Amino acid sequence: MIITPRQTERAFALSQDNMYVFDVPMNANKATVKAQIEADYPDVKVKSVRMVVSKGKVKAINLGKRNRPGTTKRQDTKKAYVTLTSGKIDAFKGLTESEEDK
């Protein structure tokens, strides 16, 4: 299972409180996310995992001059908010170094 950290301003702010945000597959559950994070980052101990499913937006599309306009739906996404008891995850390593240079 591929779990990637989200690199957003909100995720960065949450990481200061030892909570990290990850993009996870739609078939993932709390137990598998916890096991995968503890396997990927050996010095980390997970306290809790919260899951959020963001529904995909419905977007209007133009099919041409004489065709009726239609709609399409973007893919649903799932996020995991992981709180740690011990250890740190260096998800923003490249971003924090560039901010310090300014």
Backbone as a chain_set.jsonl record, in Angstrom:
{"seq": "MIITPRQTERAFALSQDNMYVFDVPMNANKATVKAQIEADYPDVKVKSVRMVVSKGKVKAINLGKRNRPGTTKRQDTKKAYVTLTSGKIDAFKGLTESEEDK", "coords": {"N": [[0.848, -1.174, 0.0], [0.573, 2.182, -0.858], [1.391, 5.04, 0.806], [1.331, 8.453, 0.978], [2.7, 11.485, 2.233], [0.822, 14.492, 2.717], [1.58, 17.651, 1.444], [0.812, 20.452, 2.393], [-0.186, 23.766, 3.506], [-1.872, 23.599, 5.707], [-1.404, 20.968, 6.559], [1.253, 21.232, 7.284], [1.042, 22.987, 9.459], [-0.396, 21.341, 11.226], [1.52, 19.398, 11.652], [3.235, 20.52, 13.451], [2.028, 20.057, 15.844], [2.425, 17.375, 16.188], [0.8, 15.841, 14.495], [0.103, 14.263, 11.492], [-0.69, 14.335, 7.979], [-1.823, 12.125, 5.535], [-2.141, 10.897, 2.184], [-4.144, 8.246, 1.291], [-5.016, 4.983, -0.072], [-8.363, 4.247, -1.308], [-9.341, 1.846, -0.306], [-8.149, 1.494, 2.129], [-7.901, 1.007, 5.699], [-8.068, 1.976, 9.214], [-6.383, 0.296, 10.758], [-4.621, -0.86, 8.858], [-3.37, 1.429, 7.878], [-2.063, 2.381, 10.179], [-0.286, 0.226, 10.668], [1.268, 0.312, 8.323], [2.483, 2.856, 8.435], [4.02, 2.639, 10.764], [5.727, 0.694, 9.838], [7.011, 1.935, 7.663], [8.265, 4.136, 8.871], [10.391, 3.51, 11.203], [11.105, 4.565, 13.76], [8.849, 5.687, 14.839], [5.862, 5.937, 16.739], [2.49, 5.281, 16.575], [-0.327, 6.989, 17.757], [-3.096, 7.552, 17.251], [-5.471, 7.248, 14.521], [-7.303, 9.01, 12.151], [-9.771, 8.938, 9.639], [-10.718, 10.417, 6.529], [-12.968, 10.882, 3.913], [-12.969, 12.545, 0.929], [-15.298, 13.677, -1.233], [-15.441, 13.574, -4.794], [-15.536, 16.419, -6.957], [-18.243, 17.549, -9.056], [-17.895, 18.421, -12.32], [-18.508, 20.695, -14.977], [-18.482, 20.058, -18.464], [-17.625, 20.955, -21.818], [-18.857, 19.833, -24.802], [-18.651, 20.629, -27.39], [-19.763, 22.684, -30.21], [-22.37, 22.033, -31.196], [-23.13, 19.942, -29.66], [-24.621, 18.756, -26.614], [-23.858, 20.237, -23.48], [-22.036, 18.527, -20.919], [-21.463, 16.664, -17.871], [-18.858, 15.691, -15.653], [-17.277, 13.643, -13.178], [-14.933, 14.154, -10.636], [-12.348, 12.136, -9.144], [-12.869, 10.412, -6.039], [-11.157, 11.018, -2.941], [-9.06, 9.88, -0.25], [-8.036, 10.652, 3.017], [-5.727, 10.365, 5.718], [-5.451, 11.25, 9.039], [-2.895, 11.245, 11.177], [-1.885, 10.811, 14.45], [0.947, 11.061, 16.495], [2.679, 9.411, 19.166], [5.338, 9.168, 19.87], [8.432, 10.093, 18.331], [9.26, 11.535, 15.08], [8.185, 12.593, 11.835], [9.765, 13.39, 8.888], [8.379, 15.045, 6.831], [8.354, 17.489, 5.588], [10.869, 18.291, 4.803], [12.367, 19.347, 2.548], [10.864, 21.639, 2.074], [10.994, 23.25, 4.404], [13.667, 23.929, 4.526], [13.995, 25.627, 2.302], [12.419, 27.777, 3.066], [13.851, 28.799, 5.226], [16.067, 29.871, 3.976], [15.191, 32.238, 2.897]], "CA": [[0.0, 0.0, 0.0], [1.358, 3.406, -0.972], [0.897, 6.14, 1.629], [2.178, 9.608, 0.741], [2.336, 12.625, 3.07], [0.314, 15.682, 2.039], [2.426, 18.805, 1.707], [0.012, 21.665, 2.305], [0.024, 24.662, 4.641], [-2.601, 23.068, 6.854], [-0.688, 19.786, 7.027], [2.468, 21.715, 7.946], [0.635, 23.511, 10.766], [-0.745, 20.209, 12.072], [2.724, 18.635, 11.984], [3.843, 21.143, 14.62], [1.365, 19.432, 16.994], [2.673, 15.939, 16.079], [-0.236, 15.191, 13.71], [0.515, 14.276, 10.093], [-1.771, 14.03, 7.046], [-1.356, 11.256, 4.46], [-3.072, 10.41, 1.172], [-4.185, 6.793, 1.371], [-5.954, 4.391, -1.028], [-9.752, 4.208, -0.862], [-9.646, 0.599, 0.394], [-7.373, 1.434, 3.366], [-8.601, 1.241, 6.955], [-7.199, 2.523, 10.256], [-5.377, -0.686, 11.175], [-3.595, -1.005, 7.82], [-2.605, 2.683, 7.824], [-1.182, 2.386, 11.353], [0.773, -0.755, 10.451], [2.13, 0.758, 7.233], [3.284, 4.003, 8.882], [5.028, 2.14, 11.694], [6.71, -0.062, 9.055], [7.782, 2.88, 6.846], [9.034, 5.005, 9.759], [10.577, 2.612, 12.348], [11.261, 5.253, 15.041], [7.587, 6.378, 15.098], [4.799, 5.18, 17.395], [1.216, 5.907, 16.225], [-1.302, 7.053, 18.842], [-4.445, 7.398, 16.695], [-5.648, 7.5, 13.085], [-8.639, 9.428, 11.734], [-9.906, 8.833, 8.188], [-11.659, 11.348, 5.91], [-13.18, 10.68, 2.48], [-13.403, 13.753, 0.233], [-16.017, 13.323, -2.447], [-14.983, 14.282, -5.977], [-16.428, 17.459, -7.463], [-18.874, 17.388, -10.36], [-17.432, 19.517, -13.155], [-19.169, 20.829, -16.275], [-17.592, 19.969, -19.618], [-18.203, 21.403, -23.071], [-18.618, 18.793, -25.797], [-18.576, 21.202, -28.726], [-20.737, 23.726, -30.545], [-23.731, 21.518, -31.374], [-23.41, 18.897, -28.666], [-25.062, 19.229, -25.31], [-22.812, 20.198, -22.454], [-22.178, 17.396, -20.017], [-20.75, 16.76, -16.612], [-17.993, 14.589, -15.279], [-17.025, 13.66, -11.745], [-13.557, 13.881, -10.256], [-12.168, 10.955, -8.319], [-12.895, 10.58, -4.588], [-9.858, 10.836, -2.307], [-9.123, 9.531, 1.168], [-6.916, 11.166, 3.786], [-5.582, 9.836, 7.075], [-4.824, 12.143, 10.008], [-2.183, 10.341, 12.078], [-1.285, 11.437, 15.619], [2.065, 10.262, 16.977], [3.047, 9.553, 20.571], [6.779, 9.386, 19.92], [9.081, 10.156, 17.029], [8.889, 12.592, 14.138], [8.257, 12.261, 10.414], [10.331, 14.553, 8.206], [7.618, 15.155, 5.583], [8.514, 18.827, 5.011], [12.308, 18.573, 4.85], [12.761, 20.248, 1.471], [10.121, 22.896, 2.145], [11.432, 24.092, 5.511], [14.995, 24.458, 4.213], [13.891, 26.746, 1.37], [11.867, 28.906, 3.787], [14.893, 29.358, 6.062], [16.995, 30.608, 3.129], [14.627, 33.547, 2.539]], "C": [[0.896, 1.241, 0.0], [0.671, 4.506, -0.174], [1.855, 7.305, 1.435], [1.744, 10.762, 1.641], [1.842, 13.792, 2.218], [1.181, 16.868, 2.429], [1.638, 20.075, 1.422], [0.297, 22.525, 3.524], [-0.675, 24.13, 5.884], [-1.894, 21.842, 7.431], [0.598, 20.179, 7.754], [2.141, 22.248, 9.341], [0.278, 22.378, 11.727], [0.488, 19.414, 12.494], [3.462, 19.246, 13.173], [3.259, 20.573, 15.909], [1.464, 17.913, 16.951], [1.519, 15.184, 15.411], [0.141, 15.354, 12.234], [-0.641, 13.81, 9.217], [-1.174, 13.243, 5.881], [-2.484, 11.0, 3.475], [-2.994, 8.886, 1.185], [-5.136, 6.261, 0.306], [-7.363, 4.313, -0.441], [-10.08, 2.927, -0.088], [-8.878, 0.459, 1.708], [-8.277, 1.638, 4.581], [-7.581, 1.677, 8.007], [-6.076, 1.571, 10.639], [-4.262, -0.821, 10.14], [-2.743, 0.26, 7.705], [-1.618, 2.739, 8.985], [-0.011, 1.429, 11.156], [1.759, -0.289, 9.384], [3.027, 1.915, 7.664], [4.362, 3.546, 9.853], [6.081, 1.29, 10.973], [7.599, 0.882, 8.23], [8.706, 3.76, 7.681], [9.262, 4.244, 11.079], [10.671, 3.31, 13.707], [9.984, 5.981, 15.48], [6.603, 5.425, 15.773], [3.495, 5.932, 17.176], [0.269, 5.845, 17.422], [-2.711, 6.817, 18.317], [-4.44, 7.734, 15.213], [-7.097, 7.906, 12.859], [-8.677, 9.425, 10.211], [-10.974, 9.797, 7.699], [-11.742, 11.011, 4.429], [-13.709, 11.984, 1.897], [-14.048, 13.34, -1.073], [-15.527, 14.174, -3.607], [-16.015, 15.289, -6.464], [-17.045, 17.056, -8.794], [-18.507, 18.619, -11.176], [-18.183, 19.509, -14.487], [-18.126, 20.736, -17.384], [-18.348, 20.416, -20.854], [-17.842, 20.388, -24.141], [-18.565, 19.336, -27.22], [-19.715, 22.162, -28.989], [-22.166, 23.183, -30.586], [-24.104, 20.418, -30.373], [-23.86, 19.517, -27.351], [-23.893, 19.25, -24.341], [-23.082, 19.049, -21.491], [-21.452, 17.652, -18.705], [-19.881, 15.527, -16.429], [-17.688, 14.728, -13.792], [-15.56, 13.342, -11.495], [-13.512, 12.73, -9.271], [-12.272, 11.306, -6.828], [-11.49, 10.339, -4.042], [-10.059, 10.524, -0.833], [-7.857, 10.025, 1.844], [-6.919, 10.505, 5.157], [-4.853, 10.871, 7.914], [-4.223, 11.262, 11.096], [-1.552, 11.149, 13.204], [-0.222, 10.501, 16.175], [2.281, 10.484, 18.471], [4.533, 9.816, 20.708], [7.334, 9.372, 18.507], [8.564, 11.311, 16.184], [9.019, 12.048, 12.733], [8.724, 13.517, 9.697], [9.673, 14.713, 6.839], [7.867, 16.478, 4.874], [9.976, 19.239, 4.971], [12.731, 19.581, 3.78], [12.08, 21.6, 1.551], [10.632, 23.795, 3.253], [12.811, 24.669, 5.252], [14.906, 25.653, 3.283], [13.294, 27.972, 2.055], [12.912, 29.573, 4.659], [15.871, 30.193, 5.249], [16.497, 32.013, 2.831], [14.889, 34.59, 3.583]], "O": [[1.855, 1.328, 0.767], [-0.478, 4.86, -0.44], [3.052, 7.175, 1.693], [0.547, 10.999, 1.799], [2.37, 14.052, 1.137], [1.48, 17.066, 3.607], [1.772, 20.69, 0.363], [0.946, 22.074, 4.468], [-0.132, 24.203, 6.986], [-1.797, 21.693, 8.649], [0.986, 19.533, 8.727], [2.876, 21.992, 10.294], [0.61, 22.443, 12.911], [0.503, 18.82, 13.573], [4.236, 18.556, 13.836], [3.915, 20.598, 16.951], [0.677, 17.226, 17.602], [1.284, 14.016, 15.723], [0.458, 16.456, 11.787], [-1.468, 13.002, 9.639], [-0.156, 13.634, 5.311], [-3.646, 10.897, 3.868], [-1.909, 8.31, 1.101], [-5.985, 7.008, -0.18], [-7.534, 4.313, 0.778], [-11.014, 2.925, 0.714], [-8.947, -0.593, 2.344], [-9.284, 2.343, 4.509], [-6.383, 1.74, 7.732], [-4.937, 1.999, 10.824], [-3.087, -0.89, 10.501], [-1.538, 0.18, 7.463], [-0.459, 3.106, 8.794], [1.133, 1.781, 11.445], [2.965, -0.481, 9.534], [4.202, 1.954, 7.302], [5.499, 4.012, 9.778], [7.211, 1.179, 11.449], [8.803, 0.653, 8.113], [9.809, 4.092, 7.245], [8.426, 4.318, 11.979], [10.343, 2.696, 14.722], [10.03, 6.803, 16.395], [6.524, 4.249, 15.417], [3.391, 7.101, 17.549], [0.083, 4.788, 18.026], [-3.446, 5.99, 18.857], [-3.539, 8.406, 14.712], [-8.015, 7.227, 13.319], [-7.725, 9.86, 9.563], [-12.002, 9.984, 8.35], [-10.718, 10.869, 3.762], [-14.76, 12.475, 2.309], [-13.407, 12.721, -1.921], [-15.229, 15.356, -3.433], [-17.219, 15.043, -6.393], [-16.442, 16.31, -9.566], [-18.783, 19.744, -10.759], [-18.459, 18.449, -15.05], [-17.024, 21.27, -17.259], [-19.569, 20.274, -20.931], [-16.665, 20.109, -24.367], [-18.445, 18.557, -28.166], [-20.535, 22.427, -28.109], [-23.078, 23.818, -30.059], [-25.266, 20.026, -30.271], [-23.517, 20.654, -27.029], [-23.032, 18.371, -24.383], [-24.23, 18.656, -21.284], [-20.901, 18.729, -18.478], [-20.15, 14.464, -16.988], [-17.827, 15.81, -13.221], [-15.01, 12.395, -12.058], [-14.516, 12.393, -8.642], [-11.819, 12.37, -6.405], [-10.724, 9.556, -4.603], [-11.088, 10.857, -0.245], [-6.752, 9.85, 1.331], [-7.967, 10.134, 5.685], [-3.766, 11.32, 7.55], [-4.948, 10.61, 11.848], [-0.772, 12.066, 12.949], [-0.45, 9.299, 16.312], [2.094, 11.589, 18.981], [4.951, 10.597, 21.562], [6.786, 8.731, 17.609], [7.579, 11.968, 16.521], [9.838, 11.171, 12.459], [8.147, 14.59, 9.876], [10.324, 14.539, 5.809], [7.616, 16.585, 3.673], [10.286, 20.425, 5.092], [13.392, 20.571, 4.095], [12.655, 22.607, 1.138], [10.7, 25.009, 3.06], [13.11, 25.776, 5.699], [15.662, 26.611, 3.447], [13.616, 29.099, 1.678], [12.878, 30.791, 4.828], [16.454, 31.137, 5.781], [17.301, 32.899, 2.54], [14.477, 35.739, 3.424]]}, "num_chains": 1, "name": "protein.A"}
